[in-house]
């Protein structure tokens, strides 16, 4: 959804009172790289199954442009290069097939189990770096505890002194909105079927004391390309796992701006209800192809979120039922104590009634047009920003060359005068 979203929060609006709990690390790289301990490594292990352009540093990021452009490398060379880096215990059991994702401290490859021929994804994380180690520990802490049909599964782990190899399920069905655009129809009934699977997974996580903290469409993948494929929740790099008896309140400021809950923005201790806010945003997009809160200016975006300010104007909202809007309203509630829980959301009349409904208005045309329009707009915006940065860099280089030339000339005149 869009051309790229950052998981780190810039400074919130200055006119908003903040209880500073933990300072956010500054932006230090490309949007899907690791941003200190708030960011998950960009190479998500399960977003694979389709060949990707080799020019991106992270083929499966939602970004429109890479951090740097590389010349395509022959496939055999790429595979051989990464196969050589793998521990012999891994290559003895799995055939390395293709590189499918890259992050600052990880490489993700598609593999095939030698005995069963079953495809998997292996995420290789460099744990000799502190940031890579923290991301790895966070993700493993969650994935080792979960086993649910709508949550990506960790198969096994290989550990060495400098690397960890996480063998995971391979989701080949693509992202949620890619599937919607490709379909010929999409109704409220289809939306509730998707949400039922996601809510069931979220309810399970919350029961275990796990808060995802980065729920968004890019992290909801189809297991296989078939029409009957299940949805799977992925990407647990920002997740928080609490054991029974632990303080249930969280304080770390993290998330993806458009999906972040108001209580996180004002730096107050928060609960797993932040996941329900994100599901409200996802539900809004699912039924319209547009965002409830959106602004290129982060300050204005945060003010919208803090006020819970959104509307049901434009297509296809006149065709969407009042029950669906009520469902969204009960999730996009600024006061977290009034927000629906996952269990309550599953029992909401809209979810229950639409799941049994047989005929509903097709919203596909409006939703797909809005999704494509937004994606195009975001990509153009990113290209424009990159062009501006490139222009500034060129001017800076010219200015530096001019100064260097003037210094050389001045030095030359000084030497002539001195020697004369």
C-alpha angles and dihedrals in degrees: 000000000000130000100292140329130206122227094206124084121230117212111304123236111304092226092059117094109239132198096205106218102160128001116238115236114244123257107273107166150350117341096255098042122100113282100199112279096332097068134071117224112268100237102085109197099220106043093095146099100101128080111254134201108273093218096080120088087216109027095192100048116114089232120123094217134029127241087244133001118237130194112253112263123211109267094235091053092049093050093046092049094054094038088059090056094055124099113255090239089063097045090047089063104029135044111225106227110170145344107249105168144017135195135169093275104014145061122200122204135182110235140179124222105241096218102039100026087225113151120235139164123241120202112202111199124192102227095179085085117074094227093050091048093051093049091048094049092048094051096042092049089061102035094051089059102046132081114165134135092237097047125078110255130228108221102187142328132228117195132195132168094270105022144041121205114205114194108204142172114276116232109202101170097086133232123322098251095043087060093047092052091048093051123088094223141022125182137176087262090058089049093053091049090056093045093048090059093046093045091049090054093045092048089053092050093049091050088058092048093254121138115192096204095189107061111156137135093269089062095052109084135176114240095221137359094256123111091244095054120136124233118245129202111226143173110059097176092117097036122126119216119196127185124220111284094025121122104274093208120098127203108181113117106227144126141089110301101234091050100040121119122240094242091060091051092056090047096241122148108269143191137220088285086092086076090056091053089053089050088053089056091047091050091052091051092043091059099040113017089235134099122250090213119032137148132140087224107077094206092056090043092054092048089055090051094046090053093042085232115171137125143211097229126134131025133357096012096089087061095048118097123249089237090060091050090048089053091053093044091054091054098041091059114137092214104072092204089064095048120108117257119227091259092049091048090053089054096046111126092240094056093043097044098041092049088064096039119111105193128037137155114278108244095176099106096054095039095049093044091051092046093050092044092052093046090051092047093050093048092050089049091051092048090049091051091049090049090052091049090048091050091050090048091050091050090048091051091049091049091050092050091050091051092048091050092049090050091050091050092047091049091048092051090048092052092048091051092045095048092042 
